[in-house]
């Protein structure tokens, strides 16, 4: 899922629900144990304050609570200013029918255990979709193909994810804050894996899709060598076409032009056939 707020940092703590697969852009100190340095600005000068960890934890919890309350009261996408390109969402399989789909959020095989999409379809902004098709062609020459889990995601679904998440899951950005929106909401993020064209089966990766452990990191060095090699093959093909992998999810890629598109809240049913 993600996998997927506008300002993500490398995650060092993960939350995993029992027997569940999820949907989806720190300060440290070695000076005083039990405290955290925080930069502040007074009269243009940077000062260092040391706040006890217990106090900092309380402040973080309060901030998360207020964010949750504000997001829970939100009834529509955030207001955006600036110039944006006109949306041109296209259905990926209409550009390349050889791309395989496994749209988890149209099934019960997701962290909510219920469908949140009425249709098992995948859309992207046209430039991103065309780039994905080029990546598919490059992979096919090596005996593999794209297995697509998710693309464009209506903002209302992002809000459902947020409302269903725990405070801990919100804190580590297990789900995107609807007040910020998601790159999926802009039609410029894609979740995917590979299939073996000889067998037609999904390949083994270092982690499952939407598994929130360190195995999901694109730099994870453990597990089977073959699984890591296939993960890296996918990443190489996607990066060659202008996508960037999310630092905590090997399956999540953002297209380079995501900032140029509005957050959208169109259901799949409104996008035609």
N, C-alpha and C positions, 0 to 999 in steps of 0.2 A: 504494500500500500504505500507507497509510500510514499512508507515511504514517500514525507513529501512536502514539507513546508518550504517557504521561500528562502529562509536563512538557516541552513543546516550546518552543523559542525560535526566533526568526527565524534561518534558516540563511544563512550568508554563503559557504559552500563547498559545492559539490555534487559527487557522484560519479556517473558515468554509465558503465554497462557497454556495450561495443561492440555495436551492433545489437540492443539489448535494451530492452524496456519493463518497468518494475518493477511489483511489486504496488503493506499498504501496511502530550495535550493529552502573555559574553566581556569579557573584560577587555582594555582597551587603554590605552596610555600614550603621551603625547608628551613625557614628562620625560626618560627615559633610553633611548636606542635600544638594542635588543637585550635589553630587560628588560620584565617584565610586572608591574604592581602587583597585589598580592593583599591583601585585607583580612583582618586577624586580630583576635582579641579576647583581651585580657589584662587581668584585674581590671576588667572592664567598660568598658575603654577601647579604641577602635578604633585600631589602628596600621597603618601601611603598610609592607609588606615588598616589596622588589624582587627577584624571582627571575630569573636568566638564562633566556632563552627556551629554550636547549638543555636545561636542567634541568627546566623546566616541561613540555617536550615529552616527556622521559623519564618523568616522573611520570604524565602523561596516558596514555602507552602502557602503563605498568604497571597503572594503574587499569582500563583497557579489557581487558587480559589477564585480570585477576582477575574482572571482571564476566562475561567470556565463559566462564571456567572454572566459575563458580558457576551461570550460566544453563545451561551444558551439562550440569551434574549435576542440574538440576531436572527432576522427573518429573511435576509437576502444577502447576496454577495457584497463584499466590501466595495465602497465607492473608490474609483480609480481616476486619477487625473493624468493628463498627458496625451500624446498622440500614439495611437495603436493601429496596427494593420487590420484590415477587415478580415473577419474570420472566414476561413474556407476549409471547414472540416470535411474530410473525405473518408469513406469507409475503406479501410486498408485492403481488404480482400478484393475490392473492385479494381484496385491497381495491380494486384498480384494474387491470383486465386490459389497459388501454391503455398501461401503462408498459412500455417495451421493455427487454429484458435483453441484456447482453453480458458474461457472467460469465467474466472472463479466467482466473481461477484454476481453472476447470473445463476449461481447454484448455491447449495448449502455448504460447499467446501470452502469456507472462509471463516474468519474469526468471529463473525456474528452468527454463524450457523443458519443463515437465511439469505435468500437472494435480495440484493439491493438494486440490481438492474432487471428491467422487465424483458430485455432482449440480450442475447449473447452475441454482441457485436463490438467491433473495435474501430474507433475513429482517431484521426490525427489531423492537425493542420497540414495542408497539402505539401509544403516543402519538407516537413518532417516525415510524412508518409512516403514521399518519393525517395528520401534518403534511406528509409527503412527498406524499401524495395531494392535499392542498390546494394545494401548490406546483405539482403537475402540472396541476391545473385552471386555475390562474392563467396558466401558460405556454401552455396550449392556446388560450386566448383570444387569444394573440399569434402563433399559428401554429407553436408549438414544443412538443415533448414531452420527457419525461425518458428518458435512456438510462442504465440502471443497470449499473455495473460490479461493485459489491461492497457488502455491508451487514454483517450479523453475520458474524464470523469466529471459529471455534473457537480457543481458546487454543493447542491443539496445532499449528495452522497457523502462528500467530505464532512459535512456537518453531522450526518448520521454516525459516521465513524467517531468523530470527536465526542458526541453526546454519549456514545457507548463505551468510551475508554475510561480507564481509571486515572486518578491524578498522577500516579507514577508513570503511566504510559504517555500522558500528555507532556509531562516534564521532559522526557527523553525524546519527544517528537516521534513516538510510535505512530501517531496520527498527526495530520496537519491541522493547525489552528484555522478554523473557518474565517476568523477575522483577517487573516493574511491570505488565505487561499492557497491553492496548490498548483504546481506546474502541470499536473494532470488536468486541472480545471481549465488551463489555457490550451489544452490540446497539443502540448509539446513535451509530454513525458510518456514513456512506454515501459512496461514491465514485460520481460520476455526471457526465454531460454532457448535451447536447441533441441531438435529432434535428429535422430540418425535416419538418413534417407533410405538406407538399406532395410532397416527394420520397421521404420515408421514409429518408433518409440522415442519418448523423451530420454535424453541422456542423463547420466548421473552427474550432478554438480556437487561442490563441497557442502552445500546445505540445501534444504528444501526451499521452495519459493515461500516467501514471507515467514521464514524461520528467523526468529530474532535472537540469535546467538552470535558469537564472534565468527562462527563458520560462514556467516553471510557476508562478512567483509570481503570486498574484492581483492584485498591484499593478504587474506588468510593463507598461511603457509602450511597448514596441517592437512590431514586427510589424504586421499588417494592422489597420486601424481596425475593420472589420466583425468580425473575430475577437475583438478586445477588447470590443466592444459586446455580443456574445453571451455572452462570459464574465461580463460585468457583469450582464447580464440574468438569468443563472442565479443568480448570487450574490444579487441583489435578491429574487428569488422565494423562495430558500431562507431568507434572513435574515428575511423577513416572517413565516415560520412557525416561528421559534425555533431555527434552525440558525446555526452560526458557521463560517466558512471557516477552514481551516488556513492559516497564514501563508506556507507554502511550496508549497502545492498547490491550484490553483484548483478541482480536482475533489472535494476532501475536505471534508466538512461534519460537524460534531459537533452532536448534538441537546442542547438546554439541560439536560436532566435526566440526563445520562450518569452523574453521580456517584451517582445513586440506585439503580444496578443493579450486581449482582455481575459479576465476570469469569466467563464461562461457557466450558465445553469440550464442548458437545454437538455431535456431528456432524449434518450436515443430515439424514441418514437417520433419526435419532432424533426428528426434529421432525414426522414424519407427512406425509401427503399432503393 
